[in-house]
Amino acid sequence: MTEIYKQKQLRTEVWNTVNERYPGSMISKDDYVPLSFLKKPLSESKLTFISTSGVQPVGTLPFDTVHPIGDYTYRKVPSSLKPDELEIHQLKYPTVGANQDINVIFPIERLQELAQEGVIGGLTENFFSFIGYNMDPEQLEQKLAEDIADAAVRDHADIALLSPA
Amino acid sequence: MSLPYLKEAIENDDKEKLIRYVRLHFGDGNEEAGKKEIDKSWIEALKLLLDSSETDREFIFETLENKDAETLAHLYFSLHFYFVKRSGEWIHDGNL
């Protein structure tokens, strides 16, 4: 079973392109986080959503999209919010489509529907959002990722849907 | 570029790498575009001062006098994007 954690990096050509645009930004790691398995059926599991989309509730402090090293904060996004209560602060991906329908990048209504239909057991009180432009891998891993993981645990998440923008 | 990469460039006084980073950052990964973006923000700032309209020099003086260099550097990056946005020629993919 442990062998599946030792898979080689997939789609290396994509990362080569990223490294061409932002030299040195591709971080390789030799250690892998072990996969976690579901402890109860999906229909009984509380789901949280974690996204790098820069989506945030209207009126919260905008993500710092100009800092050259990145923003290592996250925003709680109440899972009950409607699309018009959300906005995007993010420079590094096209937001034209998402500004028309935020679900294409932050599928909050689809997840609300899945919970109402009983496909999933429910949603955590909050979802979590940050911006994906982070040039300091240590802060990303040891501060931001840990902060979000702690917050997800406090919200009693059984499963987490992770979505890079 | 990752922070370790930039710190190494600074340590080695590798100005070419640093200049390239600045241009890539402002050009969303396109060095040539980044160069134009830097010029664009300066031109936009210049245009606003041609008529010698009154500005808040006290604010400028106090800010430069009282704020730390790190905050001013952050402000400098913010001003770049502010003037680029104001120019109406927004090449970036998303929102500030």
Interface residues (C-beta under 8 A of the other chain):
Chain A: R21 Y22 P23 G24 S25 I27 G54 P62 T65 V66 H67 P68 I69 E87 I88 H89 Q90 L91 K92 Y93 P94 T95 M135 D136 P137 E138
Chain B: M1 S2 L3 P4 Y5 L6 K17 R20 Y21 L24 H25 D28 G29 N30 H74 F77 S78 H80 F81 H92 D93 G94 N95 L96
